[in-house]
Amino acid sequence: MSMELKLDLHVHSEHSFDGVMGLDEIASLARAKGLDGVAVCDHGIALTDAPEYPDFLLIPGVELATQFGHLLGLFVTGPVETTDFYQAAERIHAQGGLTVLAHPFEHNRDDTRLLPAAPCLDGVEVWNSRADRNIREANALAAEFATTHGLLPFGGSDAHVPQEIGNAVVAVQVKERTLDAVKAALLEGRAEIKGRRGRAWYVAQSQLTRRRKTGARPLDYAQWAAFAAKCRLQDMFRRD
């Protein structure tokens, strides 16, 4: 007998330079929002020692900045210490993980720049709750790219603060609540993806966290203040 699991496949913890949430906090918040699991994909840091919960899955992941944009490695079992896309894809696959292009059209509509990457991908993040701040059709473009190149659809909130968790929900049908069962369901394309836009202000919050963690200069904070004001205006005039 199968069961439905609801997942958010892109969440950041305090181990990211712009994240603030501990793993236990993430699990608690996600449960409260009706989720059965999340993928923790910190910047450059793979989750290799994930705690286990009796009724909740923490999917180990990583997010890497590469020459083709950000790449998620899901279901990784060890570090992936490279920023070269091809090396990263090879190392993720060697660990039995999945390669997913994250928010590929967040800043650029040109899909031709991504063509060399397509053969090394398992999927594309067709819903990212932060992706459409600058290009409103960013998620639609990602979905079109995935369909054109026969890639699997994935979705994630890209949560950096508590309020963002669950802004993307990937529902899969599985026979057991295990990482292997979830990965198999995703590979078979048995996923339904829903989402809602995140608020720009939460992006500003995570950028402030980044400055605090990295010892930013006064000028950096002044630039952040201008960015934060822009985010406030975006939220004020947004149309969902």
C-alpha positions as CSV (number, residue, x, y, z in Angstrom):
1,M,0.0,0.0,0.0
2,S,1.4,3.4,-1.0
3,M,1.6,6.6,0.9
4,E,2.0,10.2,-0.1
5,L,5.0,12.1,1.1
6,K,5.2,15.9,0.8
7,L,8.7,17.3,0.5
8,D,10.5,20.6,0.1
9,L,13.7,19.7,-1.9
10,H,15.8,22.9,-1.4
11,V,16.3,24.3,2.1
12,H,19.3,26.0,3.7
13,S,20.5,25.5,7.3
14,E,22.8,27.6,9.5
15,H,25.7,25.9,7.8
16,S,25.2,28.1,4.7
17,F,26.8,31.5,4.9
18,D,23.3,33.1,4.5
19,G,21.3,30.6,6.6
20,V,20.1,30.8,10.2
21,M,18.2,27.5,11.0
22,G,19.4,24.5,12.8
23,L,18.5,21.0,11.5
24,D,16.1,20.3,14.4
25,E,14.4,23.6,13.9
26,I,14.0,22.9,10.2
27,A,12.5,19.5,10.9
28,S,10.1,21.0,13.5
29,L,9.0,23.8,11.2
30,A,8.5,21.6,8.2
31,R,6.4,19.1,10.2
32,A,4.2,22.0,11.4
33,K,3.6,22.9,7.8
34,G,2.5,19.4,6.9
35,L,5.8,18.3,5.3
36,D,7.2,14.8,5.6
37,G,10.8,15.7,4.6
38,V,13.1,18.3,3.2
39,A,16.4,18.3,1.3
40,V,19.1,20.3,3.1
41,C,21.2,21.9,0.4
42,D,23.8,24.2,1.9
43,H,26.2,26.3,-0.1
44,G,29.3,24.2,-0.8
45,I,28.7,22.0,2.3
46,A,27.1,18.5,1.9
47,L,25.0,17.2,4.7
48,T,26.8,14.1,5.6
49,D,25.8,13.5,9.2
50,A,22.0,14.1,9.0
51,P,20.1,13.3,12.2
52,E,17.4,10.7,11.9
53,Y,13.8,11.2,12.9
54,P,11.1,8.6,13.3
55,D,8.5,10.4,11.2
56,F,10.5,12.8,9.1
57,L,13.2,12.6,6.3
58,L,16.2,14.8,6.0
59,I,17.5,14.3,2.5
60,P,21.2,15.0,2.3
61,G,22.1,17.5,-0.3
62,V,24.5,20.3,-1.4
63,E,24.3,23.4,-3.6
64,L,27.3,24.3,-5.7
65,A,28.1,27.4,-7.7
66,T,29.3,26.3,-11.1
67,Q,30.0,27.8,-14.5
68,F,26.5,26.9,-15.5
69,G,24.9,28.3,-12.4
70,H,23.8,26.6,-9.2
71,L,23.7,22.8,-9.1
72,L,22.0,20.8,-6.4
73,G,23.3,17.4,-5.5
74,L,20.5,15.4,-3.8
75,F,21.0,12.1,-1.9
76,V,24.7,12.7,-1.6
77,T,26.7,10.6,0.9
78,G,29.9,12.7,1.1
79,P,31.5,16.0,0.2
80,V,31.5,17.4,-3.3
81,E,34.3,19.9,-3.1
82,T,34.5,21.5,-6.6
83,T,32.9,24.3,-8.5
84,D,33.5,22.8,-11.9
85,F,30.1,21.6,-13.2
86,Y,31.3,18.4,-14.9
87,Q,33.4,17.3,-11.9
88,A,30.6,18.0,-9.5
89,A,28.1,16.1,-11.6
90,E,30.5,13.1,-11.8
91,R,31.1,13.1,-8.1
92,I,27.4,13.4,-7.2
93,H,26.5,10.5,-9.5
94,A,29.4,8.4,-8.2
95,Q,27.7,8.8,-4.7
96,G,24.4,7.6,-6.1
97,G,23.0,11.2,-6.0
98,L,20.9,13.2,-8.4
99,T,22.0,16.3,-10.2
100,V,19.4,19.1,-10.4
101,L,19.9,22.6,-11.9
102,A,18.7,25.1,-9.5
103,H,16.7,28.3,-10.4
104,P,18.5,28.4,-13.9
105,F,16.6,31.4,-15.2
106,E,16.6,33.6,-12.2
107,H,18.9,36.2,-13.8
108,N,19.1,35.2,-17.5
109,R,16.5,34.0,-20.1
110,D,19.0,32.6,-22.5
111,D,18.7,28.8,-22.5
112,T,21.5,28.1,-25.0
113,R,24.1,28.8,-22.3
114,L,22.8,25.7,-20.5
115,L,22.8,23.2,-23.4
116,P,26.3,21.8,-22.6
117,A,25.1,21.0,-19.1
118,A,21.9,19.1,-20.0
119,P,23.4,15.7,-20.7
120,C,24.8,15.6,-17.2
121,L,21.6,16.5,-15.4
122,D,18.9,14.3,-13.9
123,G,16.5,17.2,-13.4
124,V,15.7,20.9,-13.3
125,E,14.2,22.9,-10.5
126,V,11.0,24.0,-12.2
127,W,9.6,25.7,-9.1
128,N,11.9,27.8,-6.9
129,S,10.0,30.2,-4.6
130,R,12.8,32.9,-4.9
131,A,13.5,32.6,-8.6
132,D,11.0,35.1,-10.1
133,R,12.0,38.3,-8.3
134,N,13.8,39.7,-11.4
135,I,12.4,37.5,-14.2
136,R,8.7,36.8,-13.5
137,E,8.6,33.8,-15.9
138,A,11.8,32.2,-14.5
139,N,10.0,29.1,-13.3
140,A,8.0,28.7,-16.5
141,L,11.3,28.9,-18.5
142,A,12.8,26.2,-16.2
143,A,9.8,24.0,-16.8
144,E,10.0,24.4,-20.5
145,F,13.8,23.6,-20.5
146,A,13.1,20.5,-18.5
147,T,10.4,19.3,-20.9
148,T,12.5,20.1,-24.0
149,H,15.5,18.1,-22.8
150,G,13.7,15.2,-21.1
151,L,14.7,16.2,-17.6
152,L,12.8,15.4,-14.4
153,P,11.0,18.3,-12.6
154,F,12.0,19.2,-9.1
155,G,10.8,21.9,-6.7
156,G,12.2,23.7,-3.7
157,S,11.4,26.8,-1.6
158,D,15.1,27.7,-1.4
159,A,14.3,28.6,2.2
160,H,16.9,30.5,4.2
161,V,14.5,31.7,7.0
162,P,11.8,29.9,8.8
163,Q,8.9,31.6,7.0
164,E,10.0,30.2,3.6
165,I,9.9,26.5,4.4
166,G,7.1,24.8,2.5
167,N,6.8,27.5,-0.2
168,A,7.4,24.5,-2.5
169,V,5.8,21.1,-2.1
170,V,6.8,18.0,-4.1
171,A,4.4,15.2,-3.5
172,V,5.5,11.6,-4.2
173,Q,3.8,8.2,-3.8
174,V,6.0,5.7,-2.1
175,K,5.6,2.3,-0.4
176,E,7.8,3.1,2.5
177,R,9.2,6.2,4.2
178,T,12.8,5.9,3.2
179,L,15.4,7.9,1.2
180,D,15.7,5.1,-1.4
181,A,11.9,5.0,-1.9
182,V,11.8,8.8,-2.4
183,K,14.7,8.8,-4.8
184,A,13.1,6.0,-6.9
185,A,9.8,7.9,-7.0
186,L,11.6,11.0,-8.2
187,L,13.5,9.2,-10.8
188,E,10.3,7.6,-12.2
189,G,8.8,11.1,-12.6
190,R,6.1,10.4,-10.0
191,A,6.0,13.8,-8.5
192,E,3.5,16.6,-8.3
193,I,4.9,20.0,-7.6
194,K,3.1,23.0,-6.1
195,G,4.4,26.3,-4.8
196,R,3.9,29.8,-3.8
197,R,6.1,32.9,-4.3
198,G,8.3,33.9,-1.4
199,R,8.6,37.4,-0.2
200,A,11.5,39.5,-1.4
201,W,12.0,40.7,2.2
202,Y,13.1,37.2,3.2
203,V,15.8,37.4,0.5
204,A,17.0,40.7,2.1
205,Q,17.1,39.0,5.5
206,S,19.3,36.2,4.2
207,Q,21.6,38.8,2.5
208,L,21.9,40.6,5.9
209,T,22.8,37.3,7.5
210,R,25.5,36.7,4.9
211,R,27.1,40.1,5.7
212,R,27.0,39.5,9.4
213,K,28.7,36.1,9.0
214,T,31.3,37.2,6.5
215,G,32.5,40.3,8.3
216,A,31.1,42.8,5.8
217,R,32.3,46.4,5.6
218,P,30.1,49.5,6.3
219,L,29.7,50.1,2.5
220,D,28.3,46.5,2.2
221,Y,25.7,47.3,4.8
222,A,24.8,50.5,2.9
223,Q,24.3,48.6,-0.3
224,W,22.2,46.1,1.6
225,A,20.0,48.9,2.9
226,A,19.3,49.9,-0.7
227,F,18.6,46.3,-1.7
228,A,16.3,45.9,1.3
229,A,14.3,49.0,0.4
230,K,13.9,47.6,-3.1
231,C,12.6,44.2,-1.7
232,R,10.1,46.0,0.5
233,L,8.8,47.8,-2.5
234,Q,8.6,44.6,-4.5
235,D,6.5,43.0,-1.7
236,M,4.3,46.1,-1.5
237,F,3.4,46.0,-5.2
238,R,3.6,42.3,-5.9
239,R,0.7,40.6,-7.6
240,D,0.4,36.9,-6.8
